[in-house]
């Protein structure tokens, strides 16, 4: 196997602290209340938000706030070997942690007895899809006019060979030593999602975390740009 | 061009300005809670959202559709997360009818009671983003009366982002076109003039 990192250069010619190319477009689905399409390296993700709307089933509604539903789904054709369609252990977990991450940023008390549904479809997957889907969902929520304290931005960092790097690509994720996806509220720096796969020493962990936070800030800038661009484009028409 | 703000964006210091619609105060700063357009009036920082569903408010006129009938009343759907109950002791309403109503009362969990209902016949129901309705009406109704004069259509505007247009088929289409343009260019200024041009060039 070729080395993942050689002379400070990664397989795809990136520097250790360099992110893959990220582009986001807001308002791509006509019939959703809010939507976003995101490309991050070779990850392709589409997110749609519906609501706030009538809560179905009624018995799960909360008279103090809106409830949130998050569905992360990978398309069968999104990976090299066909993925068996439908929810599985992994996507159920990602849906849960993503929902909880967003709950801490949204202001749900404005809409008692309602639900907000978020659907994220991964069309092409190449490591870091949970960060990609959370980032896209956040833009879609803002596009849907859902009130929030801050827009959640997510990014991963990890360890390949002996070095801490930002935003692991697919080969790096498979053969690397550790992967730490995080999501933050950029304004306050609060961490709303933190997971770890692999082993890191405490020092390495601190380094990874601060690197991932820097990545989140870059992601946040892209998110803001995507929303600003939505109306600039329409003006030019 | 007015300023477009994103959620979490700091607008001003809370000591200098007051926080208005769709904003909150955090650490001495006024912060926007939605993606919208910033408007400042009387020292209040307001944000007008660029999306989102209608939130029922007392005394608003809404255009809704009867979705189901209950004992001595019916349920109205009006492009919101919530539905309204209308008491109809005196007259009969059937499912699917379009009505204009006034919101009488909204309680703390946004249950809506409406009254002053009026049936709307033979028109076309058009939807737009609720937060752009003030833009469609214009200052002292300048925009909407201009559209009415230009096309000769009868138009009812619901605060919930629903319009009911009655008139000649071709004219109704022109109104729809104007509404679509307003929706697309709502954050820009000098809109009334451009809509006037749009309507003139078609005749």
HADDOCK unambig.tbl for C-alpha pairs under 7 A between the chains (distance, minus, plus):
assign (segid A and resid 33 and name CA) (segid B and resid 52 and name CA) 6.78 0.50 0.50
assign (segid A and resid 51 and name CA) (segid B and resid 81 and name CA) 6.92 0.50 0.50
assign (segid A and resid 52 and name CA) (segid B and resid 81 and name CA) 5.41 0.50 0.50
assign (segid A and resid 53 and name CA) (segid B and resid 81 and name CA) 4.06 0.50 0.50
assign (segid A and resid 54 and name CA) (segid B and resid 81 and name CA) 5.53 0.50 0.50
assign (segid A and resid 54 and name CA) (segid B and resid 82 and name CA) 6.51 0.50 0.50
assign (segid A and resid 63 and name CA) (segid B and resid 109 and name CA) 6.58 0.50 0.50
assign (segid A and resid 112 and name CA) (segid B and resid 109 and name CA) 5.53 0.50 0.50
assign (segid A and resid 114 and name CA) (segid B and resid 81 and name CA) 6.63 0.50 0.50
assign (segid A and resid 142 and name CA) (segid B and resid 7 and name CA) 6.91 0.50 0.50
assign (segid A and resid 142 and name CA) (segid B and resid 34 and name CA) 6.58 0.50 0.50
assign (segid A and resid 142 and name CA) (segid B and resid 35 and name CA) 5.73 0.50 0.50
assign (segid A and resid 143 and name CA) (segid B and resid 35 and name CA) 6.70 0.50 0.50
assign (segid A and resid 143 and name CA) (segid B and resid 51 and name CA) 6.49 0.50 0.50
assign (segid A and resid 144 and name CA) (segid B and resid 51 and name CA) 5.52 0.50 0.50
assign (segid A and resid 144 and name CA) (segid B and resid 52 and name CA) 5.15 0.50 0.50
assign (segid A and resid 145 and name CA) (segid B and resid 34 and name CA) 5.84 0.50 0.50
assign (segid A and resid 145 and name CA) (segid B and resid 35 and name CA) 6.07 0.50 0.50
assign (segid A and resid 145 and name CA) (segid B and resid 49 and name CA) 6.27 0.50 0.50
assign (segid A and resid 145 and name CA) (segid B and resid 50 and name CA) 6.65 0.50 0.50
assign (segid A and resid 145 and name CA) (segid B and resid 51 and name CA) 4.67 0.50 0.50
assign (segid A and resid 145 and name CA) (segid B and resid 52 and name CA) 4.20 0.50 0.50
assign (segid A and resid 146 and name CA) (segid B and resid 34 and name CA) 6.47 0.50 0.50
assign (segid A and resid 146 and name CA) (segid B and resid 52 and name CA) 6.51 0.50 0.50
assign (segid A and resid 147 and name CA) (segid B and resid 33 and name CA) 4.91 0.50 0.50
assign (segid A and resid 147 and name CA) (segid B and resid 34 and name CA) 4.86 0.50 0.50
assign (segid A and resid 148 and name CA) (segid B and resid 7 and name CA) 6.14 0.50 0.50
assign (segid A and resid 148 and name CA) (segid B and resid 33 and name CA) 5.01 0.50 0.50
assign (segid A and resid 148 and name CA) (segid B and resid 34 and name CA) 6.43 0.50 0.50
assign (segid A and resid 149 and name CA) (segid B and resid 7 and name CA) 6.56 0.50 0.50
assign (segid A and resid 149 and name CA) (segid B and resid 8 and name CA) 5.35 0.50 0.50
assign (segid A and resid 149 and name CA) (segid B and resid 33 and name CA) 5.64 0.50 0.50
assign (segid A and resid 150 and name CA) (segid B and resid 7 and name CA) 5.67 0.50 0.50
assign (segid A and resid 150 and name CA) (segid B and resid 8 and name CA) 4.31 0.50 0.50
assign (segid A and resid 151 and name CA) (segid B and resid 7 and name CA) 6.42 0.50 0.50
assign (segid A and resid 151 and name CA) (segid B and resid 8 and name CA) 6.70 0.50 0.50
assign (segid A and resid 224 and name CA) (segid B and resid 6 and name CA) 6.81 0.50 0.50
assign (segid A and resid 228 and name CA) (segid B and resid 4 and name CA) 6.92 0.50 0.50
assign (segid A and resid 234 and name CA) (segid B and resid 184 and name CA) 6.39 0.50 0.50
assign (segid A and resid 235 and name CA) (segid B and resid 185 and name CA) 6.28 0.50 0.50
